[in-house]
Structures are given as structure tokens and as C-alpha cells.
Amino acid sequence: MSSGRIYIIGAGLAGLSAAVNLVARGARVTLIEGTNQAGGRCRSYFDAALDQVIDNGNHLVLSGNPAVNRYVQKIGAHAQLKGPEHARFAFFDATNGTRWIIRPNDGPLAWWILAPDRRVPGTQLGEYLAILKLFSAKDDARVENVISCNGPLWDKLLAPILLAALNTDPRTASARLAQAVIRQTLFKGGRAYCPRIASPHLADAFVAPALSFLAQHAADVILGKRVRKLLFADARVVGLELAGQSIALGPNDGLVLAVPAWVATDLVPQIDGPKGFRAIVNGHFAQPAPAGAEPIIGVIGGVAEWIFAFSDRLSVTVSGADRLLDEDRESLARQLWAEVAAAHNLTGPLPRWQIVKERRATFAATPEEDSRRPGPITPWRNLVLAGDWVQTGLPATIEGALRSGETAAELSLGAT
Ligand SMILES: Cc1cc2nc3c(=O)[nH]c(=O)nc-3n(C[C@H](O)[C@H](O)[C@H](O)COP(=O)(O)OP(=O)(O)OC[C@H]3O[C@@H](n4cnc5c(N)ncnc54)[C@H](O)[C@@H]3O)c2cc1C
């Protein structure tokens, strides 16, 4: 291994993953983050309106996400991911009040689709088998080019799952990325897709333990310093310019650029990257979850899509939510709360609330944007890219961000 230092720009999950993997291999690391806290699009903070700590948005990972498991094991945070031992997904239809629970069996042979009390109500076996067509889709195909986007299975399971995972209208989303989602879930067996939720907050599972791990391994972590410019010479990055400071990179030093696509393509205009993004809106309510509440409920036919239950709050996620960005915040909060109250059988006034709108939550998971994603290797010998937007074969997810951090760590050890 090189004797140089590896600089990482961006302390989102990709940058944290790169840093954790590098220090675990004995590398010297400096992690530079532009804001005053690590976590990026996956962060927790105190919200004055609710008078409690909340997450910017609810994040769901799955029991079988390999990079998630490697990361939380490494940083000692496995116990902070909570969820049921067997896959189980509760749904509520906001148009007529009906409820059902999908209970996939543990193993990869998906016999649950034959069991009327486990599968989606009103579905036929043929609808499930048709999903297989995604596996022969071309890279530029949209989901609607490959499978039927109608019927009970689509409305009650495929559309909500694909919308949540792709954060893009699932009809026009990339069939290749949809296939990656199905491969990680329905095809692995229920044991691999039990829901896992960071508890009590995102930071407890993904951020604070990583920062402790880095401190234990003598990494330098610099918060609140935005990198404004990269300096290049002889096919290498030779310097970084920060506000009021510059850092020279020595001949053995490496750089992992782990910033979002729009920052990376600004700092390094020769790099291509996704240009279209999609919003996610979250509504948070200071209402403790009722006793025995389902940890997540999928809502069909409402504005709310997934309701997450915590001991001190109920939180709602709406994906692909660009249409809501200009909505009045209070009327949105009232609308979402009406659906949360119905799903959880609650009465009473609107609790304290907060609406968080993330405009560029993820890149749009269309074939066009997917084709713009670069690999991690760049023409500059000591510069490697990381982030959920770098080509991982996965949509923009925690699993993708963590995997890209692992890959960047591996490559930069070899490149410096
Ligand atoms: C509301 C919401 C809900 C989501 N839900 C889910 C979910 O349920 N499941 C799931 O798997 N994924 C989910 N995601 C996606 C997931 O959060 C992202 O894929 C992941 O966090 C991206 O990590 P990243 O490190 O690639 O990017 P980022 O988190 O964007 O990290 C980049 C970091 O770089 C920093 N930075 C930027 N410019 C500079 C600069 N010039 N100098 C220094 N630092 C800089 C930023 O401040 C940031 O900290 C969700 C995202 C959002 C927003």
C-alpha cells in the first residue's frame, strides 16, 4: 500500500464508506465535508418545530443488502438497524380503508405467491411470473416497454415498491434498474428483504458510529469546509482549494470525490453525470406511534406512500414528489396527516408537524440518466469517483452509495 494520504471530499454515506474502508486497511485519510455535519442526504438533526430530533427523510434498507451489512458490522452499528425477523409489509388503501399484509416466505422459492393469505389480494400467479420479462430487458428499455403497468399486482405492489426504490415514475423508469431492485428483493427470498430501519435515527446507524470509527483510526475529519476547486497537473490532482485554505497533494496522495453529481460535474467539467433529479417530500408529525403499530405501512391511493412509525413520531414519505414542491406546506401537512390518522386509527387535532422537501433527492432513474453515470475510474491517475450516482448497477440508494465507497477505497489504494 502507498505511503500517501487519501483525501475524501464529501462525508455522505459514499464518502464515509470510502473512509471507513480505507482506515480499516491502514490508510491515512482526510475527510472534508462542506456542511457542518456528516451524512449528506441521509442525516438527522434537531427540528425546532417538532422539538425533537428527526431525519431529513425516512430511509429503508433491507436485511439482505450486502454493503449495508458490511458497513454497519464494521462500524459496530448493526443493532441500530431494527425490523422484523420475517418479511412482512402492511398496506392500507386510502380510497376505501381496506388493509392487507404481504408475507413472503423466507427462502428463494417464492411459494408465497401461491398462498392467497400471503400474496397481494386479487392477484393471479401469471402477474407474478410476468415480472421475469424484466430480466431480458435492454439497457435503454423503460419498465412500460417490458411489463404491463396495470392490474392489481402493479397497483398494489410493483408500482409502490419500484417508486420507492427508484424515486421515479415506475412506468418510465429504467427496466434495467427495476430489474436490479427485483433481483435484490423478490428473487432472493423473504429472508433477504425484511425491512430494516435506522433507530432511533439515521445518524445512530449510519453516521455517528462511522465518525467514532474514523476517530479511533486517527482519520482527520474536517467539517464546514467546502472544496471550491481541484488543481490538476500531469494527469493527476495536485491540489485542493477550500475557503481561505489550499491543500497540496503529494505524489503518493490520492483523492476520492464523493460529492453529488451536480457538484462533481462542476468541479471536474470533463466528467459526465446525471442531469435530471427527482424530489422526495417527507411529513413528520410529533405523534408517538400507537402501541403495536406496524413499523411501516404502504399507502395506496393517497398522497402519502409509506408511513414510518417511531416511538416519538410518525413520518410519511412521498417519492417522485416534484409535483408537491410548490404546494403550501400547511395544507400538505393536513392532507398527509389525514391519511396517517386513518391508517393508524388515530383521532384528534393535527400534531406539531414539519415538511421536508429534498429537491434533488436522487437522480432520475430513467434509461437516459442511467446511461450518463460514469464508472469510478477517471483519466486522472489519483482521482476516483464515489456516490450513489456513479455507476453501480443500482438505483440511488444507501446500498449503492456504500458499495461505491467500497469500490473507491479499493481503487484508490491501488492508484496512489
Ligand atoms: C428524503 C430521502 C429519502 C431517501 N430514502 C432512501 C431509502 O429509503 N433507502 C435508500 O436506500 N436510499 C434512500 N435515499 C437515497 C440515499 O439517501 C442516498 O442514495 C445516499 O444518502 C447518497 O449518499 P452519497 O454519499 O452518494 O451522497 P450525499 O449524501 O449527497 O453526500 C455528498 C456529500 O458531499 C458534500 N459536499 C457537496 N459538495 C461539497 C464540496 N464542494 N466540498 C465538500 N463537501 C461537499 C455534501 O454536503 C454531502 O454531505 C433517500 C434520499 C433522500 C434525500
The ligand as an SDF file (V2000), in Angstrom:
LIG
                    3D

 53 58  0  0  0  0  0  0  0  0999 V2000
  -35.5050   12.1140    1.5500 C   0  0  0  0  0  0  0  0  0  0  0  0
  -34.6720   10.9510    1.0600 C   0  0  0  0  0  0  0  0  0  0  0  0
  -35.1210    9.6600    1.2660 C   0  0  0  0  0  0  0  0  0  0  0  0
  -34.3600    8.5850    0.8290 C   0  0  0  0  0  0  0  0  0  0  0  0
  -34.7890    7.3270    1.0970 N   0  0  0  0  0  0  0  0  0  0  0  0
  -33.9850    6.2870    0.8350 C   0  0  0  0  0  0  0  0  0  0  0  0
  -34.3340    4.9760    1.2530 C   0  0  0  0  0  0  0  0  0  0  0  0
  -35.4180    4.7550    1.8220 O   0  0  0  0  0  0  0  0  0  0  0  0
  -33.4630    3.9620    1.0330 N   0  0  0  0  0  0  0  0  0  0  0  0
  -32.2760    4.1740    0.3980 C   0  0  0  0  0  0  0  0  0  0  0  0
  -31.5160    3.2140    0.2460 O   0  0  0  0  0  0  0  0  0  0  0  0
  -31.9140    5.4070   -0.0400 N   0  0  0  0  0  0  0  0  0  0  0  0
  -32.7230    6.4600    0.1760 C   0  0  0  0  0  0  0  0  0  0  0  0
  -32.3590    7.7120   -0.2230 N   0  0  0  0  0  0  0  0  0  0  0  0
  -31.1180    7.8830   -1.0070 C   0  0  0  0  0  0  0  0  0  0  0  0
  -29.8710    7.9690   -0.1140 C   0  0  0  0  0  0  0  0  0  0  0  0
  -30.0600    8.9390    0.9050 O   0  0  0  0  0  0  0  0  0  0  0  0
  -28.6940    8.3830   -0.9740 C   0  0  0  0  0  0  0  0  0  0  0  0
  -28.5510    7.4650   -2.0330 O   0  0  0  0  0  0  0  0  0  0  0  0
  -27.3650    8.4440   -0.2150 C   0  0  0  0  0  0  0  0  0  0  0  0
  -27.5050    9.0760    1.0260 O   0  0  0  0  0  0  0  0  0  0  0  0
  -26.3720    9.2060   -1.1100 C   0  0  0  0  0  0  0  0  0  0  0  0
  -25.1110    9.2830   -0.4550 O   0  0  0  0  0  0  0  0  0  0  0  0
  -23.8920    9.9430   -1.2150 P   0  0  0  0  0  0  0  0  0  0  0  0
  -22.7600    9.9080   -0.2770 O   0  0  0  0  0  0  0  0  0  0  0  0
  -23.7370    9.3450   -2.5540 O   0  0  0  0  0  0  0  0  0  0  0  0
  -24.3240   11.4670   -1.4970 O   0  0  0  0  0  0  0  0  0  0  0  0
  -24.6400   12.6950   -0.4560 P   0  0  0  0  0  0  0  0  0  0  0  0
  -25.4360   12.1670    0.6830 O   0  0  0  0  0  0  0  0  0  0  0  0
  -25.2390   13.7360   -1.2970 O   0  0  0  0  0  0  0  0  0  0  0  0
  -23.2140   13.1140    0.0730 O   0  0  0  0  0  0  0  0  0  0  0  0
  -22.3980   14.0560   -0.5670 C   0  0  0  0  0  0  0  0  0  0  0  0
  -21.7310   14.9370    0.4860 C   0  0  0  0  0  0  0  0  0  0  0  0
  -20.8330   15.8290   -0.1760 O   0  0  0  0  0  0  0  0  0  0  0  0
  -20.9140   17.0840    0.4630 C   0  0  0  0  0  0  0  0  0  0  0  0
  -20.4240   18.1020   -0.4690 N   0  0  0  0  0  0  0  0  0  0  0  0
  -21.0420   18.5800   -1.5740 C   0  0  0  0  0  0  0  0  0  0  0  0
  -20.2480   19.4830   -2.1860 N   0  0  0  0  0  0  0  0  0  0  0  0
  -19.1150   19.5810   -1.4630 C   0  0  0  0  0  0  0  0  0  0  0  0
  -17.9140   20.3290   -1.6160 C   0  0  0  0  0  0  0  0  0  0  0  0
  -17.7230   21.1530   -2.6410 N   0  0  0  0  0  0  0  0  0  0  0  0
  -16.9360   20.1960   -0.6650 N   0  0  0  0  0  0  0  0  0  0  0  0
  -17.1020   19.3340    0.3920 C   0  0  0  0  0  0  0  0  0  0  0  0
  -18.2230   18.5900    0.5680 N   0  0  0  0  0  0  0  0  0  0  0  0
  -19.2100   18.7060   -0.3530 C   0  0  0  0  0  0  0  0  0  0  0  0
  -22.4050   17.2060    0.7800 C   0  0  0  0  0  0  0  0  0  0  0  0
  -22.6350   18.2160    1.7730 O   0  0  0  0  0  0  0  0  0  0  0  0
  -22.7120   15.7950    1.2580 C   0  0  0  0  0  0  0  0  0  0  0  0
  -22.5060   15.6440    2.6490 O   0  0  0  0  0  0  0  0  0  0  0  0
  -33.1260    8.8110    0.1440 C   0  0  0  0  0  0  0  0  0  0  0  0
  -32.6980   10.1280   -0.0830 C   0  0  0  0  0  0  0  0  0  0  0  0
  -33.4600   11.1880    0.3640 C   0  0  0  0  0  0  0  0  0  0  0  0
  -32.9640   12.5860    0.1270 C   0  0  0  0  0  0  0  0  0  0  0  0
  1  2  1  0
  2  3  1  0
  2 52  2  0
  3  4  2  0
  4  5  1  0
  4 50  1  0
  5  6  2  0
  6  7  1  0
  6 13  1  0
  7  8  2  0
  7  9  1  0
  9 10  1  0
 10 11  2  0
 10 12  1  0
 12 13  2  0
 13 14  1  0
 14 15  1  0
 14 50  1  0
 15 16  1  0
 16 17  1  0
 16 18  1  0
 18 19  1  0
 18 20  1  0
 20 21  1  0
 20 22  1  0
 22 23  1  0
 23 24  1  0
 24 25  2  0
 24 26  1  0
 24 27  1  0
 27 28  1  0
 28 29  2  0
 28 30  1  0
 28 31  1  0
 31 32  1  0
 32 33  1  0
 33 34  1  0
 33 48  1  0
 34 35  1  0
 35 36  1  0
 35 46  1  0
 36 37  1  0
 36 45  1  0
 37 38  2  0
 38 39  1  0
 39 40  1  0
 39 45  2  0
 40 41  1  0
 40 42  2  0
 42 43  1  0
 43 44  2  0
 44 45  1  0
 46 47  1  0
 46 48  1  0
 48 49  1  0
 50 51  2  0
 51 52  1  0
 52 53  1  0
M  END
$$$$
